[in-house]
Structures are given as structure tokens and as C-alpha cells.
Amino acid sequence: MTNEIKNILCIEDEPEMIDLIRIILNRHGFDVRGADGGREGLEMVNENPPDLVLLDLMMPDIDGWEVYQQIKADEKTKKIPIIIITAKAQNVDKVLGLHIAKVDDYISKPFSPKDLLASVQKVLGLELTAL
């Protein structure tokens, strides 16, 4: 991994999930910030664009797909890679995400720390490291 610390924004309405992701990724040198839902996430993306967004789909304030569309519609933020992390694990949801919406990756909850780290490293173009 390069010496440059990658900033990751986790947009998720469950604080425990943000904490879990932060613990897993902080161990590998990533700086993880959390946003409690879509509205706060969009504000944080616009104020300080991260290197990567981890995005939940099912949130009470703004649906994750709406957040995704707003990020991709803005010239300033459209190149930020997005990994969907969701309990919506049906094949149709994964196909929609990866092939129609063109998200960078799609992880189903529950996930293993190894799968999360591998996805983040792959999407950021970093050398894969073991847990």
C-alpha cells in the first residue's frame, strides 16, 4: 500500500455497522468516516470528497440508490468509486447494482472482514494484502 492514507466514507444508518467497518479498515491504514444516513452522507461527500464511498441501500431518510444517483450526477463527485454494502442480497439486486447502475462492487451483509478488505483494495487499485 502507498503511504497515502485513503479516506473512506461509510454511509449507513446502523452505527454498529459503521463501527465494525471502521475497525476492520483502520487496521489496514484506511481513514473511515461515518455518515448516519443518506442526507448526512451527501453533505459529507460534497464538503470533503472521499477516495471511496461504502453505501448501504436501505436507509430511512434517503434510499441508497438515490444517494448513488446524486453522487454520480455531480461533476465534482461523479468519479468517486462506490461499493454497495447491503442486506438486499437477492441476485436481481446485485445484477441491478453491478451491471445496470455500474457500481464498483457489491457486498452482501453479513460479510467477512476479508471480503470487505479485498473489495476496498481492488476498487482503489491497491495491492491486495491478507488480514
PyMOL commands that place a pseudoatom at each C-alpha (Angstrom):
pseudoatom trace, name=CA, resn=MET, resi=1, chain=A, elem=C, hetatm=0, pos=[0.000, 0.000, 0.000]
pseudoatom trace, name=CA, resn=THR, resi=2, chain=A, elem=C, hetatm=0, pos=[1.226, 3.507, -0.683]
pseudoatom trace, name=CA, resn=ASN, resi=3, chain=A, elem=C, hetatm=0, pos=[1.990, 5.898, 2.153]
pseudoatom trace, name=CA, resn=GLU, resi=4, chain=A, elem=C, hetatm=0, pos=[-1.026, 7.974, 1.220]
pseudoatom trace, name=CA, resn=ILE, resi=5, chain=A, elem=C, hetatm=0, pos=[-3.921, 7.305, 3.595]
pseudoatom trace, name=CA, resn=LYS, resi=6, chain=A, elem=C, hetatm=0, pos=[-7.142, 6.639, 1.710]
pseudoatom trace, name=CA, resn=ASN, resi=7, chain=A, elem=C, hetatm=0, pos=[-10.268, 8.327, 3.052]
pseudoatom trace, name=CA, resn=ILE, resi=8, chain=A, elem=C, hetatm=0, pos=[-13.403, 6.215, 3.054]
pseudoatom trace, name=CA, resn=LEU, resi=9, chain=A, elem=C, hetatm=0, pos=[-16.917, 7.421, 3.819]
pseudoatom trace, name=CA, resn=CYS, resi=10, chain=A, elem=C, hetatm=0, pos=[-19.374, 4.810, 5.076]
pseudoatom trace, name=CA, resn=ILE, resi=11, chain=A, elem=C, hetatm=0, pos=[-22.976, 5.931, 4.527]
pseudoatom trace, name=CA, resn=GLU, resi=12, chain=A, elem=C, hetatm=0, pos=[-25.019, 3.644, 6.745]
pseudoatom trace, name=CA, resn=ASP, resi=13, chain=A, elem=C, hetatm=0, pos=[-27.943, 4.101, 9.158]
pseudoatom trace, name=CA, resn=GLU, resi=14, chain=A, elem=C, hetatm=0, pos=[-26.657, 1.489, 11.643]
pseudoatom trace, name=CA, resn=PRO, resi=15, chain=A, elem=C, hetatm=0, pos=[-23.906, 2.947, 13.895]
pseudoatom trace, name=CA, resn=GLU, resi=16, chain=A, elem=C, hetatm=0, pos=[-22.740, -0.583, 14.831]
pseudoatom trace, name=CA, resn=MET, resi=17, chain=A, elem=C, hetatm=0, pos=[-22.076, -1.379, 11.157]
pseudoatom trace, name=CA, resn=ILE, resi=18, chain=A, elem=C, hetatm=0, pos=[-20.081, 1.846, 10.725]
pseudoatom trace, name=CA, resn=ASP, resi=19, chain=A, elem=C, hetatm=0, pos=[-18.029, 0.929, 13.821]
pseudoatom trace, name=CA, resn=LEU, resi=20, chain=A, elem=C, hetatm=0, pos=[-17.395, -2.601, 12.512]
pseudoatom trace, name=CA, resn=ILE, resi=21, chain=A, elem=C, hetatm=0, pos=[-16.260, -1.333, 9.105]
pseudoatom trace, name=CA, resn=ARG, resi=22, chain=A, elem=C, hetatm=0, pos=[-14.071, 1.316, 10.771]
pseudoatom trace, name=CA, resn=ILE, resi=23, chain=A, elem=C, hetatm=0, pos=[-12.379, -1.325, 12.975]
pseudoatom trace, name=CA, resn=ILE, resi=24, chain=A, elem=C, hetatm=0, pos=[-11.699, -3.642, 10.026]
pseudoatom trace, name=CA, resn=LEU, resi=25, chain=A, elem=C, hetatm=0, pos=[-10.351, -0.955, 7.694]
pseudoatom trace, name=CA, resn=ASN, resi=26, chain=A, elem=C, hetatm=0, pos=[-8.479, 1.207, 10.244]
pseudoatom trace, name=CA, resn=ARG, resi=27, chain=A, elem=C, hetatm=0, pos=[-6.221, -1.791, 10.953]
pseudoatom trace, name=CA, resn=HIS, resi=28, chain=A, elem=C, hetatm=0, pos=[-5.083, -1.582, 7.347]
pseudoatom trace, name=CA, resn=GLY, resi=29, chain=A, elem=C, hetatm=0, pos=[-4.346, 2.130, 7.305]
pseudoatom trace, name=CA, resn=PHE, resi=30, chain=A, elem=C, hetatm=0, pos=[-7.622, 3.500, 5.964]
pseudoatom trace, name=CA, resn=ASP, resi=31, chain=A, elem=C, hetatm=0, pos=[-9.302, 6.558, 7.470]
pseudoatom trace, name=CA, resn=VAL, resi=32, chain=A, elem=C, hetatm=0, pos=[-13.007, 5.726, 7.795]
pseudoatom trace, name=CA, resn=ARG, resi=33, chain=A, elem=C, hetatm=0, pos=[-15.650, 8.359, 8.497]
pseudoatom trace, name=CA, resn=GLY, resi=34, chain=A, elem=C, hetatm=0, pos=[-19.284, 7.506, 9.069]
pseudoatom trace, name=CA, resn=ALA, resi=35, chain=A, elem=C, hetatm=0, pos=[-22.448, 9.237, 7.952]
pseudoatom trace, name=CA, resn=ASP, resi=36, chain=A, elem=C, hetatm=0, pos=[-25.724, 8.423, 9.661]
pseudoatom trace, name=CA, resn=GLY, resi=37, chain=A, elem=C, hetatm=0, pos=[-27.927, 8.051, 6.610]
pseudoatom trace, name=CA, resn=GLY, resi=38, chain=A, elem=C, hetatm=0, pos=[-28.161, 9.400, 3.091]
pseudoatom trace, name=CA, resn=ARG, resi=39, chain=A, elem=C, hetatm=0, pos=[-28.728, 13.079, 3.783]
pseudoatom trace, name=CA, resn=GLU, resi=40, chain=A, elem=C, hetatm=0, pos=[-25.681, 13.390, 6.050]
pseudoatom trace, name=CA, resn=GLY, resi=41, chain=A, elem=C, hetatm=0, pos=[-23.676, 11.251, 3.626]
pseudoatom trace, name=CA, resn=LEU, resi=42, chain=A, elem=C, hetatm=0, pos=[-24.391, 13.540, 0.680]
pseudoatom trace, name=CA, resn=GLU, resi=43, chain=A, elem=C, hetatm=0, pos=[-23.383, 16.583, 2.756]
pseudoatom trace, name=CA, resn=MET, resi=44, chain=A, elem=C, hetatm=0, pos=[-20.110, 14.912, 3.754]
pseudoatom trace, name=CA, resn=VAL, resi=45, chain=A, elem=C, hetatm=0, pos=[-19.341, 13.824, 0.171]
pseudoatom trace, name=CA, resn=ASN, resi=46, chain=A, elem=C, hetatm=0, pos=[-19.818, 17.390, -1.048]
pseudoatom trace, name=CA, resn=GLU, resi=47, chain=A, elem=C, hetatm=0, pos=[-17.872, 19.041, 1.804]
pseudoatom trace, name=CA, resn=ASN, resi=48, chain=A, elem=C, hetatm=0, pos=[-14.863, 16.715, 1.714]
pseudoatom trace, name=CA, resn=PRO, resi=49, chain=A, elem=C, hetatm=0, pos=[-14.960, 14.192, -1.160]
pseudoatom trace, name=CA, resn=PRO, resi=50, chain=A, elem=C, hetatm=0, pos=[-13.591, 10.809, -0.028]
pseudoatom trace, name=CA, resn=ASP, resi=51, chain=A, elem=C, hetatm=0, pos=[-11.479, 8.389, -2.043]
pseudoatom trace, name=CA, resn=LEU, resi=52, chain=A, elem=C, hetatm=0, pos=[-14.243, 5.773, -1.741]
pseudoatom trace, name=CA, resn=VAL, resi=53, chain=A, elem=C, hetatm=0, pos=[-17.862, 5.534, -0.568]
pseudoatom trace, name=CA, resn=LEU, resi=54, chain=A, elem=C, hetatm=0, pos=[-19.309, 2.449, 1.125]
pseudoatom trace, name=CA, resn=LEU, resi=55, chain=A, elem=C, hetatm=0, pos=[-23.069, 2.796, 0.701]
pseudoatom trace, name=CA, resn=ASP, resi=56, chain=A, elem=C, hetatm=0, pos=[-25.990, 0.998, 2.312]
pseudoatom trace, name=CA, resn=LEU, resi=57, chain=A, elem=C, hetatm=0, pos=[-29.138, 0.757, 0.166]
pseudoatom trace, name=CA, resn=MET, resi=58, chain=A, elem=C, hetatm=0, pos=[-31.856, 0.595, 2.806]
pseudoatom trace, name=CA, resn=MET, resi=59, chain=A, elem=C, hetatm=0, pos=[-31.869, 3.799, 4.848]
pseudoatom trace, name=CA, resn=PRO, resi=60, chain=A, elem=C, hetatm=0, pos=[-34.851, 5.635, 6.317]
pseudoatom trace, name=CA, resn=ASP, resi=61, chain=A, elem=C, hetatm=0, pos=[-34.118, 9.183, 5.118]
pseudoatom trace, name=CA, resn=ILE, resi=62, chain=A, elem=C, hetatm=0, pos=[-32.852, 8.788, 1.533]
pseudoatom trace, name=CA, resn=ASP, resi=63, chain=A, elem=C, hetatm=0, pos=[-32.687, 5.456, -0.295]
pseudoatom trace, name=CA, resn=GLY, resi=64, chain=A, elem=C, hetatm=0, pos=[-29.149, 4.360, -1.169]
pseudoatom trace, name=CA, resn=TRP, resi=65, chain=A, elem=C, hetatm=0, pos=[-29.865, 4.316, -4.911]
pseudoatom trace, name=CA, resn=GLU, resi=66, chain=A, elem=C, hetatm=0, pos=[-30.945, 7.970, -4.691]
pseudoatom trace, name=CA, resn=VAL, resi=67, chain=A, elem=C, hetatm=0, pos=[-27.704, 8.824, -2.870]
pseudoatom trace, name=CA, resn=TYR, resi=68, chain=A, elem=C, hetatm=0, pos=[-25.759, 6.946, -5.561]
pseudoatom trace, name=CA, resn=GLN, resi=69, chain=A, elem=C, hetatm=0, pos=[-27.522, 8.841, -8.356]
pseudoatom trace, name=CA, resn=GLN, resi=70, chain=A, elem=C, hetatm=0, pos=[-26.886, 12.222, -6.713]
pseudoatom trace, name=CA, resn=ILE, resi=71, chain=A, elem=C, hetatm=0, pos=[-23.177, 11.477, -6.235]
pseudoatom trace, name=CA, resn=LYS, resi=72, chain=A, elem=C, hetatm=0, pos=[-22.816, 10.325, -9.858]
pseudoatom trace, name=CA, resn=ALA, resi=73, chain=A, elem=C, hetatm=0, pos=[-24.819, 13.293, -11.228]
pseudoatom trace, name=CA, resn=ASP, resi=74, chain=A, elem=C, hetatm=0, pos=[-22.478, 15.887, -9.677]
pseudoatom trace, name=CA, resn=GLU, resi=75, chain=A, elem=C, hetatm=0, pos=[-19.419, 16.785, -11.758]
pseudoatom trace, name=CA, resn=LYS, resi=76, chain=A, elem=C, hetatm=0, pos=[-17.318, 17.210, -8.590]
pseudoatom trace, name=CA, resn=THR, resi=77, chain=A, elem=C, hetatm=0, pos=[-18.126, 13.774, -7.140]
pseudoatom trace, name=CA, resn=LYS, resi=78, chain=A, elem=C, hetatm=0, pos=[-19.044, 11.521, -10.071]
pseudoatom trace, name=CA, resn=LYS, resi=79, chain=A, elem=C, hetatm=0, pos=[-15.621, 9.815, -10.242]
pseudoatom trace, name=CA, resn=ILE, resi=80, chain=A, elem=C, hetatm=0, pos=[-15.690, 8.666, -6.602]
pseudoatom trace, name=CA, resn=PRO, resi=81, chain=A, elem=C, hetatm=0, pos=[-15.877, 4.853, -6.571]
pseudoatom trace, name=CA, resn=ILE, resi=82, chain=A, elem=C, hetatm=0, pos=[-18.847, 3.375, -4.709]
pseudoatom trace, name=CA, resn=ILE, resi=83, chain=A, elem=C, hetatm=0, pos=[-19.187, -0.057, -3.124]
pseudoatom trace, name=CA, resn=ILE, resi=84, chain=A, elem=C, hetatm=0, pos=[-22.712, -1.073, -2.161]
pseudoatom trace, name=CA, resn=ILE, resi=85, chain=A, elem=C, hetatm=0, pos=[-22.892, -2.894, 1.187]
pseudoatom trace, name=CA, resn=THR, resi=86, chain=A, elem=C, hetatm=0, pos=[-26.389, -4.146, 1.811]
pseudoatom trace, name=CA, resn=ALA, resi=87, chain=A, elem=C, hetatm=0, pos=[-28.631, -6.843, 3.206]
pseudoatom trace, name=CA, resn=LYS, resi=88, chain=A, elem=C, hetatm=0, pos=[-30.500, -6.749, -0.142]
pseudoatom trace, name=CA, resn=ALA, resi=89, chain=A, elem=C, hetatm=0, pos=[-28.647, -9.804, -1.349]
pseudoatom trace, name=CA, resn=GLN, resi=90, chain=A, elem=C, hetatm=0, pos=[-31.033, -11.103, -3.997]
pseudoatom trace, name=CA, resn=ASN, resi=91, chain=A, elem=C, hetatm=0, pos=[-29.418, -11.795, -7.355]
pseudoatom trace, name=CA, resn=VAL, resi=92, chain=A, elem=C, hetatm=0, pos=[-31.629, -9.225, -9.061]
pseudoatom trace, name=CA, resn=ASP, resi=93, chain=A, elem=C, hetatm=0, pos=[-30.317, -6.510, -6.712]
pseudoatom trace, name=CA, resn=LYS, resi=94, chain=A, elem=C, hetatm=0, pos=[-26.715, -7.495, -7.418]
pseudoatom trace, name=CA, resn=VAL, resi=95, chain=A, elem=C, hetatm=0, pos=[-27.313, -7.503, -11.178]
pseudoatom trace, name=CA, resn=LEU, resi=96, chain=A, elem=C, hetatm=0, pos=[-29.004, -4.102, -10.930]
pseudoatom trace, name=CA, resn=GLY, resi=97, chain=A, elem=C, hetatm=0, pos=[-26.077, -2.711, -8.959]
pseudoatom trace, name=CA, resn=LEU, resi=98, chain=A, elem=C, hetatm=0, pos=[-23.159, -4.131, -10.902]
pseudoatom trace, name=CA, resn=HIS, resi=99, chain=A, elem=C, hetatm=0, pos=[-24.458, -4.207, -14.462]
pseudoatom trace, name=CA, resn=ILE, resi=100, chain=A, elem=C, hetatm=0, pos=[-27.140, -1.550, -14.716]
pseudoatom trace, name=CA, resn=ALA, resi=101, chain=A, elem=C, hetatm=0, pos=[-26.111, 1.120, -12.191]
pseudoatom trace, name=CA, resn=LYS, resi=102, chain=A, elem=C, hetatm=0, pos=[-22.407, 0.295, -12.700]
pseudoatom trace, name=CA, resn=VAL, resi=103, chain=A, elem=C, hetatm=0, pos=[-21.405, 0.418, -9.044]
pseudoatom trace, name=CA, resn=ASP, resi=104, chain=A, elem=C, hetatm=0, pos=[-17.768, -0.516, -8.458]
pseudoatom trace, name=CA, resn=ASP, resi=105, chain=A, elem=C, hetatm=0, pos=[-18.593, -3.516, -6.277]
pseudoatom trace, name=CA, resn=TYR, resi=106, chain=A, elem=C, hetatm=0, pos=[-21.460, -5.056, -4.322]
pseudoatom trace, name=CA, resn=ILE, resi=107, chain=A, elem=C, hetatm=0, pos=[-21.050, -6.740, -0.928]
pseudoatom trace, name=CA, resn=SER, resi=108, chain=A, elem=C, hetatm=0, pos=[-23.881, -8.595, 0.794]
pseudoatom trace, name=CA, resn=LYS, resi=109, chain=A, elem=C, hetatm=0, pos=[-24.401, -8.432, 4.558]
pseudoatom trace, name=CA, resn=PRO, resi=110, chain=A, elem=C, hetatm=0, pos=[-23.289, -10.279, 6.518]
pseudoatom trace, name=CA, resn=PHE, resi=111, chain=A, elem=C, hetatm=0, pos=[-19.794, -10.096, 5.040]
pseudoatom trace, name=CA, resn=SER, resi=112, chain=A, elem=C, hetatm=0, pos=[-16.402, -11.308, 6.189]
pseudoatom trace, name=CA, resn=PRO, resi=113, chain=A, elem=C, hetatm=0, pos=[-13.656, -8.810, 7.067]
pseudoatom trace, name=CA, resn=LYS, resi=114, chain=A, elem=C, hetatm=0, pos=[-11.528, -10.472, 4.366]
pseudoatom trace, name=CA, resn=ASP, resi=115, chain=A, elem=C, hetatm=0, pos=[-14.179, -9.853, 1.676]
pseudoatom trace, name=CA, resn=LEU, resi=116, chain=A, elem=C, hetatm=0, pos=[-14.585, -6.205, 2.716]
pseudoatom trace, name=CA, resn=LEU, resi=117, chain=A, elem=C, hetatm=0, pos=[-10.838, -5.544, 2.685]
pseudoatom trace, name=CA, resn=ALA, resi=118, chain=A, elem=C, hetatm=0, pos=[-10.372, -7.306, -0.667]
pseudoatom trace, name=CA, resn=SER, resi=119, chain=A, elem=C, hetatm=0, pos=[-13.182, -5.300, -2.254]
pseudoatom trace, name=CA, resn=VAL, resi=120, chain=A, elem=C, hetatm=0, pos=[-11.866, -1.968, -0.942]
pseudoatom trace, name=CA, resn=GLN, resi=121, chain=A, elem=C, hetatm=0, pos=[-8.310, -2.723, -2.075]
pseudoatom trace, name=CA, resn=LYS, resi=122, chain=A, elem=C, hetatm=0, pos=[-9.492, -3.912, -5.508]
pseudoatom trace, name=CA, resn=VAL, resi=123, chain=A, elem=C, hetatm=0, pos=[-11.710, -0.873, -6.131]
pseudoatom trace, name=CA, resn=LEU, resi=124, chain=A, elem=C, hetatm=0, pos=[-8.966, 1.546, -5.002]
pseudoatom trace, name=CA, resn=GLY, resi=125, chain=A, elem=C, hetatm=0, pos=[-6.412, -0.242, -7.194]
pseudoatom trace, name=CA, resn=LEU, resi=126, chain=A, elem=C, hetatm=0, pos=[-4.243, -1.202, -4.222]
pseudoatom trace, name=CA, resn=GLU, resi=127, chain=A, elem=C, hetatm=0, pos=[-2.151, -4.294, -3.759]
pseudoatom trace, name=CA, resn=LEU, resi=128, chain=A, elem=C, hetatm=0, pos=[-4.201, -6.983, -2.044]
pseudoatom trace, name=CA, resn=THR, resi=129, chain=A, elem=C, hetatm=0, pos=[-2.999, -7.777, 1.453]
pseudoatom trace, name=CA, resn=ALA, resi=130, chain=A, elem=C, hetatm=0, pos=[-4.049, -10.559, 3.791]
pseudoatom trace, name=CA, resn=LEU, resi=131, chain=A, elem=C, hetatm=0, pos=[-5.895, -9.881, 7.019]
for i in range(1, 131): cmd.bond("trace and resi %d" % i, "trace and resi %d" % (i + 1))
show_as sticks, trace
zoom trace
